[in-house]
Amino acid sequence: MRQKLCLFLTLFITLSAYAQTSGFSGNIIDDATGTPISGVHVIMRDHNVYATSNVNGEFIIRKDGIDAAILDFIKDGYEDAAITLIANQGETRKIGTIKMRLDGNTTSGDMLFVDESQINDEDGSNQTIGTLGNASDDVFLKAASFNFSAMRYSLRGYGQEYSSTYINGVNFNDSERGRFNYSMLGGLNSLFKNKDITLYSDAGMFSYGDLGGSTNIITRASGFAKGANVNIGATNRSYVLRGMVTAASGLMANGWAFNGGLIYRWSDEGAWDGTFYNSFGYYLGAEKVFNRNHSLSLITFGAPTERGQQGATTQEVYDLVGSIYYNPYWGYHNGKKRNSRVVNSYDPTVILSYEWKIDNKQKINVGVGSHYNRYSSTALTFYNAPDPRPDYYRNLPSFMNIGSLSPDSPIYEDKLNEYNTLSNAWRNGDASVTQIDWQSLYEANYRNNADNPTGSAKYALEERHNDLFETSFNVTYSGQVSESLKHTAGIEAKYSRGMHYKTMSDLLGANQWIDIDQFSERDFPSNDNIIQNDLNNPNRVIGVGDKFGYNYDMHINKITAFYQSEWKTRNIEAFYALKGTYYGFQREGKMRNGRAEYFNEVSYGKGKKSEFIDPSVKAGFAYKPDGHNRFYINAVAETRAPLANNSYISPRIKDTQIDGLVSEKILSYDVNYEFNYRRVKGRISAFQTYFKDGSELNGYYDDTYQTFINQSLTEIDKKFQGIEAAATIKINGSFSTTIAGSWGDYRYTNNARGVMSSENGSLEEEAGSLQSLEETVYTKGRYANSGPQIATSISLNYRHSKMWFAEIKASYFDKNYLDFAPSRLTQSAVNKYVSAVNSIYNNSTITNEEKLSLFDDIRSLYTQEKLNNGFLVDVSLGKIIYLNNRSQSLNINLSCNNILNNKKMVTGGFQQGRLPLSDKAIDTNNINKFPSKYYYAQGFNLFLNLGYRF
Amino acid sequence: MKVLNKILLTCISGAALIMSSCDYEDKFDNIALRDIKPANNPITCAQLKSGYNGVEDFLITKNEKSEKYADMFTIYRIPNTLKDTINAVVVSTDVDGNTYKKIVLRDLTDGSALDISVDASGLSAVWPQGQQVIIMPGDLYIGDYANSTTVGSTSYNIKKDRYEVGRLPFKTAEKHIVAVGLPDKSLVNPIDVTIEDINKRGSGLIGQLVRIKNVRFGYFVENDAPSNFQQDKYKLIDDTKENIVFSEENDLDVPVSRAIVDNDKNVTSVTTSFYAKFASELLPQGKHDIIAIVGWYRDQASRAGNYQLTVQRFSEITAVEEDEPTDE
């Protein structure tokens, strides 16, 4: 397994004094421009020796007792090169200049694989949607990044919380949700594209690693060649224009290096109706190289972004409007489109990292990083008023349930006429029906001001904040103890503070909002205390900018220590690693919630502190019969603490944690074969991962109880298994092809334990006790929400000596399942299905065919939906034009995605949590009242990029 | 140095751009209230009812095949060719939850009343009490619901196996009921009546906002349904001193009727939904004035039917000082 090392200074490795040291030195340049290439990994194949070229493209690589060696030259964006050499004993042989050619797969722009706004953002989870762009040299990983990302493919089905991401050696997975916020990089991909990647459970270089792999983004000023780049892009995706400029001083004679970058992405309206995009990104880096042993780097970056989101909706709505780009979140406001779900995000980050090469064999990296992620999303709220959502189920033609009427019925024609009238309003794009009617919202508030001047607004725009402040410290030691033995050890420490609250963004013409829970007010009309969101400030009058509703912090401390030993000989490699993690969290409520008090639960102040200590051990073994083939197996066994985000029943209003919180247990192993020949290279892997005692938190809005329902699941067991394979074949000097594919089976293997909680207290009041809200959830056999579990692609690449590049690729996706609603799988839900089936069976007024049809409808309530399979075809074309004796260049790249305009590919969505009930039983007259909601992949889309390097 | 200058200049420019950008929300000023004028030459609620409800040309169904519901639940079509409009004011409010998914209107020309059923809660946010509206009834439906005229949609009640005027989809209702200006409570003065006035058939008080003075509360003792009761069989709270609430949950999920009795022993009922905010309030002792909307409910031909008063706010039940007993 080749490990990508991306260091910023030349790594000189001196070997044991017991044998004569031989080596090679040279310099690496761009074949076309002649400019030096820094950061090239130079690997002495089969000898466990690595080096990296410096800013001048120079490298030196040495080892004791070699007669000959194959040197591999690898750098992202360039074709791999290899050379076989004979060593001069006791000397460092100068091999001259190595030329590397550009890889035509250079990305044309952001690999933002899915519009961030496609994700339902009840809890701000969409801020962590990431890009898989610019992957490592692993053939499968590269193919998955470039070809599979449009369908939200997950490597081995793992959630993001099972992968670790570092920047300059500092871990940036947020401790609350366990994920890395890719949007913090702001789209400045060229400044963050140098990476060290540890695949899955392999031995780590900079950290212990993670189940889904770990990535260290290396971005230090000295690692960038002197010069500047200007890029302009045009596209028809979530934004339409992109401008980017980067510049670097290179490492100067005084030991300083500086670099910087700026990016702007914009659209007045993106591909989806009513969306917009406005994002700046900046980056500044400075580094001081004191000498060969010490260097200090400081970087800061951020990307203040404002964008309008798109929402999932039902298939009925998509069919009525005839477009997958329908968006229920916008409406006309004085003739202009106004989006109600606006995300504001800004995650300014600063990282200070210090590197100390103790000697030629030992190194220490120390890093401190801090970031303050401010993330918010607006949303309409309403009080004692009609639901303002245009796609609210009662506003749709389907609610008329015309299918339940017999054509012989005296009202059939008239009902059909009503149905058609409303349907035509949707089809004809009557914005007063199909979109938010801002006019009516303002007017309702004006009327309320006149009718009830001191009362609460009828409609308002709230802003839900999920902020996060984190400070991390990392130190890693690596030491090559002997020719074949290496130790790595490290400590990570992080303090996180999540801040969750909402503020009033716009009163929409109203005088004020009163801070009470309206749904509790309906259910407990004579109880003034239970309806209060903050008993310390009852009936508080809320104006724009005021906090209201809920307000709590989550304090998290995490400390990790690890140790790893690796042995490498000519034919055998082995390693083992150990890790211990402390994870502790505590909620701090800032409001004294009336519902929590009513049920004698804590809401205000610091709550119960939970602490976990989790071990992890992993090991691997590899056999390399020759320099071209490698067989290896890795395994990991560990426990993981439940994330703070998943540990509370209803964190917005109370401190109550899920009963019996335990760490998740994980056992995973994979078997791999890797091959690397001059014309073909690739990998085949098979894996199995077992999860036990996991926990999840789901939520949905329930109209019946008119409140937000939280449903926690614990004692979750899952089994993920699959095969992944990829190969790149060089057909000749111009053509190459890459084939990649994965097959997975990612499922829940047991029935979980569930607890439901309502934020207005009605569920608890009805049940009488919290314990009676616990029940079995029949999750066994359900598929994980992990994207397509079958993904394959084939691409054909062409490269002309005149610097033309072209590629065509076809991808196929299958076995993609919609996220299921646990509330439809509870024991009480099952009881309702059984009652409904019995009722239908015993109904003598309907025919057997009608009964069978109804049975199918009931089955659909709890069956997990399989989404469409299908093909996506992409093409790209690029050209590099050299100017001024190749000192400058112009790069033109056009990529066209989904050229078949396949608009049937669902990328995600969810099954609605509500059941169609009437008198607390399944409403067999209208079973399909709450169908699933979907997001679709964009049809044809393109990106044209012009880049100028000087 | 040159490159460094470029870097610095670039980033400073960028920072300036960032700082000068404004929030999305700042671009949206308040929307002005639409300037909508009342209709010229309107028809009245009474004319609408007499023109279409019960008129055979527009009949859709009278539930003729149902022995129980025939003529109690009827649906007539108001043709889409009708372009006339009605000027009315909203007298109902659903803020306290006793009026639910309907608005009750009083005609501004002749004071006649009209009910419209709409499938949304919180209707008072859109059409609050005192709100003047224009109604465009063409292409809607009218008929008797439990023998009381209402405007709405067509509907089949599968549980009861009957056709009835159902609730209009909210988006449809918005197109047929347009608010004019801001609400004016002075347009909604209750009519002072007696129970005797209400009990007179054909009194024309159905759908009206009324005030009845000096009544006492009680409960009915013979009823086969919470809203089907022997009107003359009741007990007064003042006599029994019992704690009886305005409404309670029941298997039929229907509102509960309680008795109100005046000095002349005239009786009628106040009907309260279990979902009303004051449902669990105790029936008060002593004399009270009440403001309520008059309703009529007769769901089966075999039943006599009852007048039902809907109190909209608990604050509209006001205690009256008892007269001092005088020496005779």
Interface residues (C-beta under 8 A of the other chain):
Chain A: K226 G227 A228 V245 A247 A248 S249 G250 F258 N259 G260 L262 Y264 F276 N278 F280 Y282 L284 P304 E306 G308 H333 N334 K336 R338 N339 V342 N344 T378 F382 Y383 N384 A385 P386 D387 R394 N395 F399 M400 S404 L405 S409 P410 I411 D414 K415 E418 T421 L422 A425 S432 V433 D437 W438 Q439 S440 Y442 E443 A444 Y446 R447 N448 A450 D451 K458 Y459 L461 S505 D506 L508 G509 E521 R522 P525 S526 D919 N925
Chain B: V3 L4 K6 I7 L8 T10 C11 S13 G14 A15 L17 I18 S21 D23 Y24 E25 K27 F28 D29 N30 I31 L33 R34 I60 T61 I75 R77 D94 V95 G97 D119 A120 S121 G122 L123 S124 A125 V126 P128 Q129 G130 Q131 D139 Y141 S153 T154 S155 Y156 I158 Y163 P169 F170 K171 T172 E174 K175 A179 L182 P183 K185 D253 Y275 A276 K277 F278 A279 S280 E281
